[in-house]
């Protein structure tokens, strides 16, 4: 399954991201800042959710969307 998390770099976002990665989900995280670590099962996008350009870059088929932004 594929999970899209807005606000993935915050405290709650990191916890939820780790939860889904540990369940072997593919996690796509979105935040306004870059992250330093690279992880298997995780892809990070930098952007502002108020800009439609961000949504053009995101995967189109997602099973779960979580908004923490």
Backbone as CSV, one residue per row, in Angstrom:
resi,resn,N_x,N_y,N_z,CA_x,CA_y,CA_z,C_x,C_y,C_z
1,UNK,0.837,-1.190,0.000,0.000,0.000,0.000,0.877,1.246,0.000
2,UNK,0.300,2.336,-0.460,1.022,3.602,-0.556,0.353,4.648,0.324
3,UNK,1.189,5.344,1.101,0.707,6.356,2.035,1.348,7.694,1.685
4,UNK,0.545,8.742,1.654,1.028,10.097,1.440,0.810,10.875,2.729
5,UNK,1.901,11.438,3.284,1.819,12.163,4.547,2.273,13.599,4.339
6,UNK,1.359,14.537,4.525,1.703,15.956,4.513,2.130,16.342,5.922
7,UNK,3.294,16.991,6.045,3.829,17.324,7.364,4.665,16.191,7.933
8,UNK,5.323,15.467,7.078,6.055,14.269,7.503,7.338,14.564,8.273
9,UNK,7.834,15.786,8.237,9.093,16.077,8.928,8.900,16.556,10.364
10,UNK,7.667,16.795,10.775,7.395,17.186,12.156,7.430,15.979,13.085
11,UNK,7.289,16.223,14.374,7.360,15.130,15.357,6.320,14.051,15.101
12,UNK,5.061,14.434,14.985,4.003,13.458,14.735,4.184,12.806,13.372
13,UNK,4.593,13.584,12.381,4.826,13.046,11.047,5.904,11.979,11.028
14,UNK,6.968,12.192,11.782,8.048,11.198,11.853,7.565,9.904,12.489
15,UNK,6.771,10.014,13.533,6.248,8.817,14.205,5.348,8.021,13.269
16,UNK,4.443,8.718,12.588,3.524,8.037,11.667,4.281,7.466,10.467
17,UNK,5.271,8.189,9.966,6.091,7.688,8.866,6.791,6.395,9.263
18,UNK,7.408,6.385,10.431,8.089,5.176,10.915,7.114,4.013,11.068
19,UNK,5.927,4.290,11.549,4.920,3.242,11.728,4.615,2.548,10.395
20,UNK,4.350,3.345,9.368,3.989,2.762,8.076,5.174,2.104,7.380
21,UNK,6.373,2.661,7.513,7.552,2.021,6.931,7.775,0.659,7.585
22,UNK,7.616,0.583,8.892,7.783,-0.689,9.605,6.727,-1.719,9.207
23,UNK,5.603,-1.269,8.679,4.556,-2.167,8.178,4.760,-2.486,6.689
24,UNK,5.906,-2.080,6.152,6.277,-2.313,4.750,5.388,-1.586,3.744
25,UNK,4.877,-0.436,4.130,4.149,0.420,3.201,5.167,1.307,2.486
26,UNK,4.824,1.762,1.296,5.607,2.786,0.614,5.063,4.123,1.080
27,UNK,5.938,4.955,1.664,5.514,6.223,2.243,6.092,7.373,1.424
28,UNK,5.217,8.295,1.056,5.611,9.526,0.388,5.371,10.657,1.371
29,UNK,6.436,11.352,1.750,6.321,12.445,2.709,6.449,13.788,2.028
30,UNK,5.702,14.753,2.533,5.736,16.111,1.998,5.942,17.070,3.165
31,UNK,6.896,17.976,3.001,7.093,19.043,3.982,7.727,20.235,3.281
32,UNK,7.803,21.336,3.985,8.421,22.527,3.411,9.932,22.501,3.540
33,UNK,10.454,21.583,4.349,11.901,21.503,4.544,12.428,20.153,4.083
34,UNK,13.712,20.123,3.811,14.355,18.894,3.376,14.664,18.021,4.594
35,UNK,14.797,16.738,4.367,15.219,15.834,5.434,16.607,15.312,5.088
36,UNK,17.366,14.926,6.104,18.743,14.505,5.885,18.871,13.019,5.615
37,UNK,18.002,12.226,6.175,18.142,10.781,6.045,17.385,10.235,4.844
38,UNK,17.941,9.205,4.256,17.269,8.479,3.172,16.929,7.104,3.710
39,UNK,15.724,6.646,3.429,15.274,5.363,3.961,14.612,4.540,2.881
40,UNK,14.760,3.253,3.000,14.069,2.336,2.100,12.571,2.432,2.393
41,UNK,11.767,2.532,1.362,10.326,2.628,1.538,9.822,4.035,1.771
42,UNK,10.709,5.032,1.575,10.307,6.422,1.814,10.852,7.314,0.706
43,UNK,9.995,8.190,0.215,10.407,9.206,-0.747,9.890,10.548,-0.264
44,UNK,10.767,11.541,-0.273,10.422,12.847,0.280,10.228,13.881,-0.825
45,UNK,9.212,14.718,-0.652,8.942,15.825,-1.563,8.941,17.110,-0.754
46,UNK,9.529,18.152,-1.313,9.545,19.462,-0.666,8.547,20.346,-1.393
47,UNK,7.671,20.984,-0.625,6.711,21.872,-1.264,5.714,22.444,-0.289
48,UNK,4.907,23.333,-0.799,3.870,24.010,-0.039,2.524,23.482,-0.542
49,UNK,1.689,23.001,0.378,0.432,22.379,-0.056,-0.561,23.381,-0.644
50,UNK,-0.265,24.670,-0.543,-1.149,25.662,-1.158,-0.808,25.919,-2.624
51,UNK,0.255,25.282,-3.110,0.691,25.476,-4.503,0.384,24.222,-5.320
52,UNK,-0.331,24.389,-6.420,-0.735,23.235,-7.220,0.450,22.545,-7.888
53,UNK,1.575,23.244,-8.047,2.756,22.639,-8.654,3.236,21.423,-7.861
54,UNK,3.041,21.443,-6.555,3.435,20.316,-5.722,2.664,19.060,-6.112
55,UNK,1.396,19.193,-6.343,0.538,18.037,-6.605,0.822,17.391,-7.962
56,UNK,1.416,18.132,-8.865,1.802,17.576,-10.160,2.938,16.564,-9.967
57,UNK,3.823,16.807,-8.994,4.976,15.939,-8.750,4.624,14.681,-7.959
58,UNK,3.535,14.710,-7.218,3.201,13.594,-6.326,2.642,12.393,-7.083
59,UNK,2.806,11.197,-6.530,2.226,9.996,-7.164,0.711,10.127,-7.272
60,UNK,0.154,9.532,-8.294,-1.287,9.661,-8.532,-2.110,8.584,-7.833
61,UNK,-1.528,7.418,-7.596,-2.276,6.336,-6.962,-1.812,6.178,-5.517
62,UNK,-2.641,6.625,-4.592,-2.335,6.595,-3.165,-3.497,5.904,-2.451
63,UNK,-3.176,5.057,-1.481,-4.216,4.357,-0.720,-4.661,5.133,0.518
64,UNK,-3.711,5.823,1.175,-4.004,6.557,2.407,-3.371,7.925,2.324
65,UNK,-4.122,8.967,2.682,-3.589,10.328,2.754,-3.760,10.833,4.181
66,UNK,-2.666,11.343,4.759,-2.688,11.890,6.111,-2.178,13.322,6.046
67,UNK,-2.966,14.261,6.563,-2.586,15.669,6.541,-2.262,16.138,7.948
68,UNK,-0.975,16.404,8.191,-0.522,16.947,9.464,0.031,18.355,9.297
69,UNK,-0.139,18.921,8.109,0.426,20.249,7.813,-0.467,21.341,8.374
